[in-house]
């Protein structure tokens, strides 16, 4: 996942059970006592919703109100980022760009079965498809992939993609 903004650990207990946390630099700027107060006030509810009720602000000391506003904004930003990531994942799935899984096999230096081996991948391992090459062998396309930081080429006859992808097999099981 890309840079998911997260709120600090004390706050995470009270906000989405740890689903959101903050970059260390921002989390350290927040007063830990204020985070604990907010956690107790909101009791696990999202901060934005919790503080929509104006009465909740009555329980926040004046010295914490700025921190609470910062926490609400951090939560809002994190939720927006998560929403955008979900949209992107759905878009990729519609275009056949879902998660891809190897059925084992060799990662090659070029889109050819006779090119040099640069690595291998075990069955069930997730691979990232970087591009379609347009090179086809036996009704399956070659793809440029990334696996464990290694980039190379893999033949579509030995991997599958969630949602399907032209030029690959439907699953490792046939």
KAFENDA-V313591 format. One record per residue. N is the residue number from 1. RES is the residue in three letters. PSI is psi as a letter, one per 30 degrees, with the letter a starting at -180 (NA if undefined). OMEGA is omega in degrees with one decimal (NA if undefined). NEAR is the number of other ideal C-beta (glycine too) atoms within 8 Angstrom. Layout:
BEGIN
n = {N,N}
res = {RES,RES}
psi = {PSI,PSI}
omega = {OMEGA,OMEGA}
near = {NEAR,NEAR}
END
This chain:
BEGIN
n = {1,2,3,4,5,6,7,8,9,10,11,12,13,14,15,16,17,18,19,20,21,22,23,24,25,26,27,28,29,30,31,32,33,34,35,36,37,38,39,40,41,42,43,44,45,46,47,48,49,50,51,52,53,54,55,56,57,58,59,60,61,62,63,64,65,66,67,68,69,70,71,72,73,74,75,76,77,78,79,80,81,82,83,84,85,86,87,88,89,90,91,92,93,94,95,96,97,98,99,100,101,102,103,104,105,106,107,108,109,110,111,112,113,114,115,116,117,118,119,120,121,122,123,124,125,126,127,128,129,130,131,132,133,134,135,136,137,138,139,140,141,142,143,144,145,146,147,148,149,150,151,152,153,154,155,156,157,158,159,160,161,162,163,164,165,166,167,168,169,170,171,172,173,174}
res = {UNK,UNK,UNK,UNK,UNK,UNK,UNK,UNK,UNK,UNK,UNK,UNK,UNK,UNK,UNK,UNK,UNK,UNK,UNK,UNK,UNK,UNK,UNK,UNK,UNK,UNK,UNK,UNK,UNK,UNK,UNK,UNK,UNK,UNK,UNK,UNK,UNK,UNK,UNK,UNK,UNK,UNK,UNK,UNK,UNK,UNK,UNK,UNK,UNK,UNK,UNK,UNK,UNK,UNK,UNK,UNK,UNK,UNK,UNK,UNK,UNK,UNK,UNK,UNK,UNK,UNK,UNK,UNK,UNK,UNK,UNK,UNK,UNK,UNK,UNK,UNK,UNK,UNK,UNK,UNK,UNK,UNK,UNK,UNK,UNK,UNK,UNK,UNK,UNK,UNK,UNK,UNK,UNK,UNK,UNK,UNK,UNK,UNK,UNK,UNK,UNK,UNK,UNK,UNK,UNK,UNK,UNK,UNK,UNK,UNK,UNK,UNK,UNK,UNK,UNK,UNK,UNK,UNK,UNK,UNK,UNK,UNK,UNK,UNK,UNK,UNK,UNK,UNK,UNK,UNK,UNK,UNK,UNK,UNK,UNK,UNK,UNK,UNK,UNK,UNK,UNK,UNK,UNK,UNK,UNK,UNK,UNK,UNK,UNK,UNK,UNK,UNK,UNK,UNK,UNK,UNK,UNK,UNK,UNK,UNK,UNK,UNK,UNK,UNK,UNK,UNK,UNK,UNK,UNK,UNK,UNK,UNK,UNK,UNK}
psi = {k,a,i,k,k,k,l,l,e,e,e,e,e,f,j,h,h,g,f,k,l,l,k,e,e,e,e,f,f,k,k,e,e,e,e,e,e,e,e,e,e,f,h,f,l,k,e,e,e,e,g,f,j,f,f,e,f,f,f,k,k,e,f,f,e,e,e,e,e,e,e,e,e,e,e,e,e,e,e,e,e,e,e,e,e,e,e,e,e,e,e,e,e,e,g,g,h,a,k,k,k,l,g,l,l,k,k,l,f,l,i,k,f,f,l,k,k,f,a,l,k,l,k,f,k,k,l,k,k,e,l,k,f,f,k,k,k,h,g,k,l,k,k,k,l,k,k,h,f,k,k,a,k,k,k,f,f,g,l,l,k,k,f,l,k,k,g,l,l,f,l,f,g,NA}
omega = {176.9,-171.6,177.2,179.9,-179.6,176.5,-175.4,-174.4,-179.3,-179.2,-176.7,178.5,-178.9,-177.4,175.0,175.9,175.6,-178.8,179.9,173.8,-172.7,173.2,-174.9,-177.2,179.8,-178.2,-178.9,179.4,-178.2,179.5,-178.2,178.1,178.7,178.3,179.5,178.1,-179.7,179.1,179.7,-178.3,-172.9,173.5,175.1,178.7,173.8,-176.0,-179.8,179.0,-177.9,-174.6,169.0,175.1,-175.5,-179.1,-179.8,-179.6,179.4,-177.9,-178.4,177.4,-178.0,-178.2,-177.8,-173.1,177.1,178.0,179.8,177.7,177.0,179.6,179.0,179.6,177.9,178.5,179.9,179.6,180.0,178.6,177.0,179.9,177.9,179.3,178.7,178.2,177.7,177.2,-179.5,178.3,177.2,179.1,179.3,-179.9,178.5,-178.4,-179.1,-178.6,179.5,178.3,-180.0,-177.0,-179.3,171.3,-174.5,173.1,-174.8,172.1,-173.3,-179.8,177.9,-178.5,-179.0,178.5,-179.8,180.0,-175.8,175.5,176.1,179.6,175.8,-178.2,-179.4,178.1,177.0,179.9,178.4,175.3,178.1,177.4,-178.0,179.1,171.4,-176.9,-173.6,178.2,-177.4,174.3,178.0,176.7,175.9,-177.3,170.8,-178.8,170.0,-174.4,170.8,178.1,-179.6,177.9,-179.8,175.7,178.9,-176.4,176.6,-179.4,-178.0,177.9,-179.5,169.2,-179.6,-177.7,175.2,-179.0,179.2,177.7,178.5,178.3,176.5,177.2,-179.5,177.0,178.1,-177.4,176.7,NA}
near = {3,5,4,10,12,11,14,13,7,10,16,15,10,12,17,8,7,7,6,15,11,13,7,6,6,10,14,7,6,14,8,8,7,14,14,9,12,16,13,8,10,14,7,8,9,10,13,10,7,11,11,6,6,6,5,11,9,6,6,13,7,5,6,13,10,6,12,14,8,11,15,11,8,13,14,9,9,13,11,8,12,9,8,8,11,8,8,8,9,8,9,9,11,7,6,10,10,11,6,15,12,16,10,8,11,7,14,14,8,7,9,10,6,3,9,6,8,8,10,8,11,7,7,6,9,7,13,8,12,8,6,7,10,5,8,9,9,5,4,12,13,14,16,11,15,8,13,4,4,9,6,12,15,16,12,13,9,10,15,13,14,8,9,9,13,6,9,15,12,6,6,9,3,5}
END
